[in-house]
């Protein structure tokens, strides 16, 4: 199985406070041959993962961060 490592940005909701989207950058994660990233065993606890992005991405804005203009 995967001998490669990767840096990813994870977008998720915290199950205890689903009012905003959160993000984490995780480094040196094992990658399986089918390009799936292996998260540390406890990482998924209390999270609803929305997306896994390649690299260190900075989230500028997410849903609800900006006022709606009419």
MARKOLNU-168266 format. One line per 4 residues: number of its first residue (from 1); their letters; for each residue x, y, z of N, C-alpha, C, CB. Coordinates in steps of 0.001 Angstrom, whole numbers, plus 500000, padded with zeros to 6 digits. Glycine has a CB too. Layout:
N
NUM) a) X:Y:Z:X:Y:Z:X:Y:Z:X:Y:Z  ...
***
This chain:
70
1) xxxx) 500830:498825:500000:500000:500000:500000:500875:501239:500000:499055:499997:501199  500261:502432:499998:500924:503673:499711:502239:503946:500410:500038:504721:500015  503229:504267:499633:504510:504649:500192:504722:506152:500059:505643:503885:499506  503799:506827:499417:503885:508261:499189:503239:509000:500362:503203:508649:497848
5) xxxx) 503639:510273:500574:502978:511100:501581:502484:512373:500915:503938:511429:502766  501541:513031:501586:500897:514178:500978:500508:515207:502029:499674:513742:500190  500380:516460:501581:499790:517535:502379:498414:517805:501801:500686:518837:502375  497415:517884:502673:496047:518161:502228:495407:519207:503131:495199:516868:502216
9) xxxx) 494407:519880:502582:493551:520765:503363:492198:520086:503451:493442:522207:502722  491668:519981:504662:490385:519319:504902:489362:520382:505283:490505:518226:506022  488234:520393:504578:487102:521253:504930:486074:520390:505643:486481:521949:503660  485560:520871:506776:484639:520044:507559:483739:520899:508446:485419:519047:508417
13) xxxx) 482668:520280:508912:481824:520846:509964:482161:520139:511261:480301:520705:509623  482241:520882:512342:482371:520292:513664:480967:519845:514072:482999:521312:514710  480808:518573:514421:479476:518048:514750:478851:518753:515945:479560:516560:515028  479651:519363:516798:479123:520039:517981:478765:521499:517725:480124:519959:519099
17) xxxx) 479194:522044:516583:478909:523435:516230:478931:523555:514716:479938:524417:516887  477782:523295:514103:477718:523268:512638:477353:524624:512045:476711:522230:512183  477751:525712:512709:477414:527042:512207:478398:527570:511182:477331:528000:513342  479590:526990:511106:480557:527459:510116:481451:526312:509658:481411:528603:510693
21) xxxx) 481986:526483:508462:482891:525497:507894:484283:525722:508496:482923:525592:506327  484928:524646:508900:486280:524696:509471:487262:524109:508467:486351:523924:510830  488544:524389:508681:489566:523793:507811:490820:523481:508619:489907:524740:506630  491514:522445:508203:492797:522045:508773:493733:521689:507636:492636:520850:509759
25) xxxx) 495012:521993:507801:496041:521535:506881:496784:520409:507580:497014:522701:506458  496828:519234:506937:497491:518064:507496:498672:517703:506604:496502:516866:507629  499818:517479:507211:501048:517197:506475:501498:515756:506659:502153:518142:506917  502256:515275:505692:502899:513957:505760:501920:512808:505991:503925:513955:506854
29) xxxx) 500767:512872:505328:499786:511790:505442:500100:510700:504428:498346:512324:505233  499898:509468:504830:500099:508345:503918:499028:508385:502839:500065:506991:504679  499427:508064:501604:498505:508025:500471:498487:506601:499919:498918:509058:499362  497283:506030:499810:497153:504690:499240:497346:504748:497736:495779:504075:499583
33) xxxx) 497514:503592:497115:497739:503540:495670:496561:504086:494869:498019:502119:495247  495350:504105:495464:494186:504670:494769:494008:506158:495061:492922:503916:495168  495082:506812:495581:495120:508250:495889:494273:508664:497084:494672:509021:494699  493798:507704:497883:493070:508050:499106:494060:508354:500216:492114:506906:499528
37) xxxx) 493804:509454:500937:494660:509872:502043:494227:509134:503306:494597:511418:502250  495203:508700:504101:494926:508022:505359:495045:509042:506492:495900:506815:505579  493924:509332:507164:493911:510260:508286:494344:509550:509562:492514:510879:508462  494938:510293:510507:495216:509701:511813:493928:509129:512410:495840:510751:512768
41) xxxx) 494036:508087:513211:492854:507332:513669:491786:508190:514343:493286:506260:514625  492157:509186:515113:491142:509969:515823:490733:511247:515084:491654:510330:517196  491315:511522:513922:491060:512796:513244:489587:512988:512867:491917:512889:511998  488916:511942:512438:487533:512068:511964:486524:512270:513099:487153:510837:511171
45) xxxx) 486951:512028:514346:486036:512163:515485:485407:513551:515511:486776:511893:516809  484090:513605:515653:483317:514846:515771:483402:515751:514543:483782:515609:516972  483728:515190:513373:483799:515990:512147:482915:515395:511061:485249:516089:511650  482329:516272:510263:481657:515875:509032:482518:516445:507917:480142:516395:508960
49) xxxx) 483298:515586:507278:484248:516040:506258:483503:516349:504959:485352:514968:506012  483718:517548:504453:483060:518026:503242:483949:517796:502025:482707:519517:503371  485242:518111:502164:486158:518002:501029:487583:517826:501516:486055:519239:500124  488387:517151:500691:489818:517006:500926:490511:517571:499687:490229:515490:501200
53) xxxx) 491299:518628:499878:491949:519336:498779:493447:519064:498812:491668:520856:498858  494072:518940:497641:495515:518758:497570:496229:520030:498006:495943:518363:496149  497233:519883:498843:498094:520996:499211:497583:521818:500372:498283:521877:498049  498329:522876:500653:498029:523808:501734:497210:524948:501147:499339:524340:502419
57) xxxx) 495899:524852:501279:494989:525860:500728:494513:526784:501840:493781:525191:500025  494450:528062:501554:493931:529026:502510:492498:529376:502109:494830:530304:502570  491558:529160:503017:490152:529471:502746:489954:530964:502985:489183:528614:503651  489601:531678:501940:489386:533127:502064:488011:533420:502644:489539:533818:500696
61) xxxx) 487005:532792:502096:485630:532996:502545:484906:531669:502444:484906:534100:501707  483942:531478:503322:483063:530315:503206:481642:530775:503494:483496:529163:504183  480710:529891:503318:479298:530214:503471:479052:530935:504789:478444:528944:503391  478435:532113:504712:478100:532879:505894:479156:533862:506332:477822:531969:506992
65) xxxx) 480338:533863:505708:481400:534792:506097:481166:536213:505614:482712:534304:505573  480433:536363:504541:480222:537681:503960:478764:538065:504054:480689:537716:502506  478518:539341:504225:477144:539841:504266:476530:539729:502877:477098:541313:504771  475234:539483:502834:474511:539411:501564:474046:540811:501199:473301:538424:501649
69) xx) 474413:541259:500016:474046:542607:499552:472879:542497:498577:475264:543324:498874  471927:543412:498728:470807:543407:497796:470845:544584:496870:469508:543393:498536
***
